[in-house]
Amino acid sequence: MENMHQNSRREFIKKASLGVVGLSTMGFSAKSYARIIGSNDRVRVGIVGFSNRFKGSLFPCFMEHAKAQNFELVAVSDLWNRRRDEAYAFVKQKAGIEIGKYRNNDELFPRNDVDAVIISTADFQHALIAADAVRHGMDVYVEKPLAETLEDAKIVRKAVEETGKILQVGSQRRSAPNYIAANEFIRSGKFGDIKMVDMTWNVNQPGRWRLPQLTKEIRQQDTDWNRFLMNRPKVDWNPRYYLEYRLFWPYSSGIFGQWMAHQIDTVHWFTGLNHPRSVVASGGIYQWNDGRTNPDTLTAVMDYGPANDMNKGFQVLYSSRFTNSAGDVKELYFSNSGSLNLDTNEVNSLGGLTQKAAAEMGLKENLLQPFTLPNATRLETSANTGGDPMTSLHMLNWMECVRNRKTPNADVVAGYNHSVANIMGRTAYETGKRVTFDDVKQVVVTS
């Protein structure tokens, strides 16, 4: 049985990489070339996966700019009939639009009147659905993580690069003014070389990523379990895997894919480095023993720097827990001359080389001049629909790039790189070994 599962998975990946996977990919067709959007044409958008993320954030952010950018929602694809009906009713109530309902992407993607899609499905589905969409000639906004396996990451990157379609990954920090300012400041050299990055994401929420009521209500006959599994091993119906997928591998890497993906992406952006040189990680399920397989507590130590010079670089300490919220979410960058705090947006001399310490070794004081990063995330929008400013700016960037065909702020390469870091971290956690990455072969290596 296991061999059958592995063979099925390998065949799925092979077909997806060639653009002929049965979910809906039809290759690089004349239809793909026909979807050329003019500067004044209305951009028609499909929803792939009517999730809480779409309902609570992506939809309001989309609607903030839809009128000005001439974008319109026209369809929804969701495997669960309940979600399809909810999407139809929700969009009609909020926007006065009646959208088409589709059981799967085989039905949606061949439509000639859908120019782009917003993907907010289960984590492990993002990459292959996005690859399928661009090969059908559609531009894509896809939630992070972009991919949970290297095979899937390679498939979507190849598809985007071959088709030239616009793909924006939901790494919204890349569109936020304070992060843009931090990137410019660090790259200017004024901060000095990064020597340490300390990142945390702590909550105390037993219900995080749990949907106990919905798992009681969903029925297998109302959805398509086989399509849901895509290239994952075929297993018996499990409503928790379907709805609480972030708690279970291989449907999600949990903390790595949901939270570290956001924060580690800023390291890549600020430094120009693609991935860690090495990663070690440990953790476990220390509190919420509810059947989950992904850890509720995790620490990863990542070494970054040029591959050809091990004497240069810095360390990233990443920790996250569901069991105590002290420390909350933080992103702290340290150099020899001070620190950058992306929670307070303050740059200061905290921890920098003081005159007294420097004089002992015949050196000069090295301290940053304090200042505050700009954080003007308030938007003048056509409608006050409740979207968060950072995601709203990111959605706007995607819409503009769909029209001007420029590279979006969080392109497929950025998504590929955060996926590599996540995969290295999860592999280190799973194996208990130090993990590196072979740039030539593009594979994870365990020592």
N, C-alpha and C positions, 0 to 999 in steps of 0.2 A: 504493500500500500504506500509506503514512504517513497519508494522509487517512482511510483506513478505520480505522486504529488510533485516530486522534483522534476520529472520529465515534463509534466504539465506546465510547471512554472518556467522551465527553460524554453519551452515552445512559445509560451506567451511573450516572454522577453524578446525572443528572436523575431517574432512577428511584429512586435511593437517597434523594435529598432529599424525594421524595414518599412514601417508605415502601412502594414497590412493586418494589424490586429483586429480581431472580430468585434471588439466593442463598438467601433465605428470608423476606424481609420481607413481611408481609401487612398492614401498616398498623396502625391503632389499633383492634383488634378487641374484641369482647365478651370474648374469652379474656383479653385484657390486663387488663380490669377485674376479671375473676374471680380473678386472682392477688392476693388481699389476705391478707397473712400475719397471723395472730393472734399474741398475745403468747406463747402456749405452743405454737404449731404448730412442727413440725419444718420447717426450711428445707432444701430439696433442691437441691443444687448440681451443675451440669454443668461439666466441664473442656473448654475449647475450646483445643486445642493442647497436646499432652503434650510440653512442651519441657524442656530441662535446667533452666531457671529454675523451672518448676513443680515438677519432681521434687526439686530441691535446696533450694528455699527456700519457695515458696508452699505446697506440700503440708505440710511439717512445721509451718509457721506456722498453717495452717488447722487441722491436727489438734490443736495446742496448745489450741485454744479450742472445737473442735467439740462436745465433750460438754457443756461448761458452757453454750454458746449454743444447743444443740440444732440443729446443722447437720450435714448428711450429704451425702457425695458419692454421686451416683446414676448418672452417665453421663459418657462422654467422646466428643468429636467431634474427629477428626483425619483429614486427607486421606490420610495414609500408613498403609496397613494394618499395617505393622510397629509404628508408634507406638500405634495403637489396641490392639494385642495387648499391647504393653509396659505401657501404662497399666492395662489390666485386671489383668495379673499383678502389677504393682507395688502397686496399691491393695488387691488381695486379700491380698497378703503382709503389707503394712504395717498395714492397718486391718481385715482380715477381712471386707471388703465386696466383693460381686460387682457391678460397675457395667455398665450398658448400653454397647454400642459402636455408634457412628454414623459413617458415612462422611463426612458433611458437616453443616452447620447446617440445611439444608433438612429433614433427617431429625430432628435434635435439637430445634430451636427450637419446633416445633408441639406438643411433648409437654405435656400438662396438668400433669404432676407434676414439672416443673423450675421452681423459683422464682427461681434466680439462676445466673449463670455466672462463672467465672474465666477470663479470656482472656490467653493467653501465646503468641500466634502470631507470625509475622513482623511487623516494625515497621509496615510500610505497611498491614497488614490491621486493625490495632487499631480505628481509628475506625469503619470501615464495619461491622465485625462487632459492635461495641458498639452502634451505632445500630440495627442489625437486632435485637439482643437486647432492648433496651428497648422497641422497638415490638412485640415479642412479649410484653411484660409482665414481663420479667425484670430484676432488679437485677444490677449488673455490678461486678466488680473487674477492671480492665484494666491491663496493664503499660504503662509509659511507653516511648517517647513516645506521647502520645495520637494524634497525627496527623503525617504527613509532608508534607501539602499543605494549603493553606488550604481548598480545596473540601471535602476530607474532614473537616477540623476543624469547618467550619460545619455539615456534615451531622450529625455526632454531637452537637454542642452543641444544635442545633435539636431533635433527637429527644429528648434528655434533658429539655430545658425543656418540651417539649410533653407528654411522658408523665408527668413528675414522678417517674420512677424514680430509685433510688439508683445513682450511679456513683462509684466510687472509683478514681482513677488511682494507679498504683504509685509515687508520689513519697513514699516512706516517711519522708523527713526531717520531714515535717509532723506525724508522730506521735511523734517522738523527744523526750524531756524536755529535752535540751540545746538543741535547735533551738526548741522552744516557749519556753524561758526566754530565748533570744537574741531571739526575736521580741518578747516582752513588754518586754525591756530596751530594745531600740531604739525601740519605739513609745512607751515612757514618756518619751522625750526625754533621758534621762540620758546616753546615749552621745554625743549631739550629732548633727548632720547627717552622714550618710555622705558622704565625699568621694572614696573609692576602694575598689574591691573587687578583690582579686587571687585568681584561682582557677586551679588546675592539676589535671590528671589524667594522670600519666605512668606508663607501664609499659615494659618491655623484653621483649616477648613476640611472637616471630614467629608463634606459633600462636594468638594471640588472635583469636577469631571464625572460626578455621579448623576444619574437620572433614574432613580428607583421607581417612580410612578410610571414613567414612559416605558420602562422595560417590562412592566406588568401589562401594559396596554397594547404594545406592538405584537402583531401576529405574522408569522412567516409568510402566509398566503397573501398578505397585503404588500409585500415587497419582493425583491429579487435577490435572494441570498447568494446565489452563484455569481451574479454580476458584482455584487458588493465585494466579494472576496478577490476578484480580479486575478492577480498572479500570486496571491498567497495560497498556502496549502488548503485543500478542500476539507472542511470540517463540518460537523453537524451544526445546525442552527443554534445560535446563542445570542439572545437579545442584548446581553451586556457587551459582547464584542461589537455589535452593530451600533449601539447608542453610547456606550461608555468606552469606546475604543482607545482613548488616551491612556487608559489604565493597563492596556494589554499589548505586549509585543506578540506578533509582528505587525500590528495595525498602527502602532505609534511607539515612539521611543520615550514618550512621557515628558519628563522634565527637559531632556535634551532638545527634543523637537519643538515643544511648546514655548519654553522660556529661554533656554540658552541660545536658541537660534536667533532671537532678537538681539541679545546682548553681545554674543560673539561676533555678530555681523559688524558691529561698530568697530571692533578691533581690526578686522580685515580692511574696512573702509579707511580708517584713520592711518593705517600703516602701509597699505598696499600689499600686505602679505596675504597669501591665498588660504593658508591653513596652518595649524600648529606643526612644529617639527616633531613633537611627541606629546602623548597624553597618558596619564595614569588616573584612575578613578575608582572610587569605592562608595558604598552606600547600602541601603537595604529598605525593607518594609518594617519599620521600627514601631509604628503606631497603628496604622489603619489596615488591619488584617481582615480585609473584606473580600478576599479572593483575587485581588489585583496581582499582576506579575511585574509591573513597573515599580521602581522604588518610590517611597515617600520621602526619602532623605538621600541626598547625593552630594558628593564633593569630587571635583575634577581639578587636576593641576596640569596646565598646558604650557609647554615651552614654545615660544615663538622667536623667530629670527631668520637671518639668511641661511640657507642650507649649506653654503660653502664657507661659512665662518661661524663656528660654534662659540667663539669668544664674544660675539655680539648677539644681543637679544634681550628678552624679558620674559617674565612669567605671568600667566593669568591664573588666578585662583577663583574658581567658580563653585559656589555652594548654594543649595536650595533645600528647603524642607517644608513639609505640609504640617508639621507637628507643633510649631511655635513661630509666631509671626514677628518676633523681635528682630530688628534690623531691616525688615520690610524689603524693598527693592532698592539696590544701590549699584552705581557704576562709578568707580573711583580709579583715576589714572594717576600714576606717580612718576615723576622724574627726579633727578638729583637736585632740582631747584624748587620743587614744590608739588602741588597736586591740582587736579581738575576733577570737580565733583559734578556729575551730570544729573544729580537729583536737585541740587541747589543752583546749578549753573555758575558756580563760583570757581574762579582760578585764583589760587593764593600760594603763599610761600610755605604752607604747612609741610613740615618734614624736610624742607630744603637745607642745603649746606650753609650753616651759620658761620659768621666770622671767627668765632672762637674755635669751632671744630676744624675749620679750614686752616687757621694759622698754625695749628699743631703739626701740620704736614707741609707747611710752606705753600699752601694753596690760597686762592681767593674765594671770598664769600660768593655763593651762587644761590640767589633767591629771586623768585618771580615777583613781579609787581601785581598786586591783587586787582582783579576786575571781574565783572559779571558778563557772562555770555548773553547775547540777545535771545529773547524767547517770545517773539511776537507771533503767537499762533492764533490770535483772534482773526476771524475771517468776516468779510462783508459778503454775505451770501443772499441768494434770492429767496431762501426759505429757512426758517429756524427749525430744523428737523431733528436736532439732538445728536448729530454725529460728533465724535471727538475730533478736536482740531488737527491732531497729528495724522490720523487716518484720512481726514478730509483733504488735507494738503497732498497726501500721497495719491489719493484717488484722482484729484485734479491733475497731478503730474502725469498719471496714466492717460487720462482723457486727452490732454494736450499732445502727448506723444503719439497717440493713435492718429491724431490729425497731422502733426508735423513730421512724423516718422523718425524722430530723434530717439536716442537711447534713453529709456526711463531711468529713474534714480536707483531702483533696485532691479537690475536686469537679470537675465538667466545666469550669467557668470557669478553674480553676487549670491544668487540662490544656490548654485552648484557649490560654491565655496563654503557657505554656512552648513550645507548638507554634509560635506566632507568632514568638517569639524565635529558635527553632531555624531556622525557615524564612527569616527575615531573615538569619541568619548564613550559611546555606548559599547563599542567593541572592548575598550579598556575595562569598563565596568563589568561586562559579561565574562571576560576571560581572566580578569585580575592581573593582566600583563601590561607592560609598557608598549604603547602602540605608536608606530610611525607611519609615514605615507610615502610611497614610491611615486615620484612625479613623472617618471618616464612611463611606467606601466599603469599609472593611475589606479593603484590598489592600496588598501590598508595592509600594513605589515605588523604582525605581533612578534615580539622578541621572546 
